Amino acid sequence: MKILRTLSTRRLIVLAVAVLAVAAGGAAIAVAASGGSGPTPPPKPIAQAIHDALAAPNSAGITAKIRFTNRLFPSGSLLGGNASALMTGATGRLWLTNDGRGRVELQSDAGDVQVVWNQNKVTAYDASSNTVYTFDLPAPTTTSSSQDNGAPPSLTQIGDFLTKLGQHADVSGAQPTDIAGQPAYNVKVSPKHDGGLLGYAELAWDAQHGVPLRVAIYAQGSSQPVLELAATEVSYGSVPSSAVDVAPPAGAKTVDLSSAAKPQTGTDKTSSATGLAAVQAAVDFPVIAPDTLVGLPRQDVRTVKGNNALVVYGQGLGAIVVLERKTDTTAGQQAGPMAALPSVSLDGLTGHELATQLGTAIEWQRNGVSFVLAGSLPPAAAESAARALK
């Protein structure tokens, strides 16, 4: 928490988008367009198409030209004209080896963004701020499943998974298409219940190689993806280590995010407190946690990272999360990580708001307590919820 509070607003947003880009790029390559003039595969039931993809031989490596699209933020410049490529979108290249190493490089007028990862660590360099973000990946867990021996899940196991997924989401069939000149299958997944501002997501994969080829996220009512990482060309073959083992500039500022994600150790007794009474007894500030918030019932109250209270209202993607902590009086009243964002009036108080197509976050202070409220809801609903926390 301390590391995140000391980052500027701009760097917090760049980091958040970098996480999304790594998540998509580490597992898939999204494409700029589909349904071109290339070959398409034969129709298959979705379970069979997934099974065949998982059973496909591993590629020696992947090289692609890519385009990253970001329509997450409102039109216009959010934090100044020299925005990072991760915030505005850009074109670039992707390299991926068959041993879990990879690299994404995006170019823009503001400077390149380079994300490099291996089995142990992710490093993201943003040239616009000359900053390197590092994060240590958790060690893989040991299991005794058949997948440890390289065997893919059976059709029955895949069918069971799809049945369970169908309880929470509508899943389309595997639609034959072509992507970046490769025969592919495309699947659309949309929330069955309250999905907040999320409309649906699409995933497509190479029918022959089993490699994911498209990941896109759509907001409600939008026909264009909010986030998309796109490959306009893709080829399979060995990738040299020099393409993925690239170090950031020596003079760049380094921010290590690993410590912020590690659990508290030592004598901290508040890290496991749950329930309103236990949390109130564990922290040294009054916890604001009404039974309901804008019609959503309170679902959980717990301490996180020591002297911080986390309150959750509602369920799933439609939930509202509120983080409360004692105000750091040594840092001043406008020292929160969102202080540079547009201001919003909250019944006589001034908050700071980040509004995106997929959700809203608001930060404010009241009576010595700092609040951050976030949820997949429009700004007016988030502001109403913030005003109700008194």
ZIRARA-V376428 format. One line per field, one symbol per residue. ss: DSSP state (~ for helix, > for strand, _ for the rest). Layout:
ss=???
This chain:
ss=_~~~~~__~~~~~~~~~~~~~~~~~~~______>___________~~~~~~~~~~_____>>>>>>>>>>__>___________~~~~_>>>>>>>>____>>>>>>_____>>>>>___>>>>>>____>>>>>>_________~~~~_____~~~~~~~~~~~___>>>___>>>>>__>>>>>>>>>>______>>>>>>>>>_____>>>>>>>>_______>>>>>>>>>>____~~~~________>>>>_~~~~____________>_~~~~~~~_________>>__>>>>>>>>____>>>>>>__~~~_>>>>>>>__~~~___________>>>>__>>>>>>>>___>>>>>>>__>>>>>>>___~~~~~~~~~~__
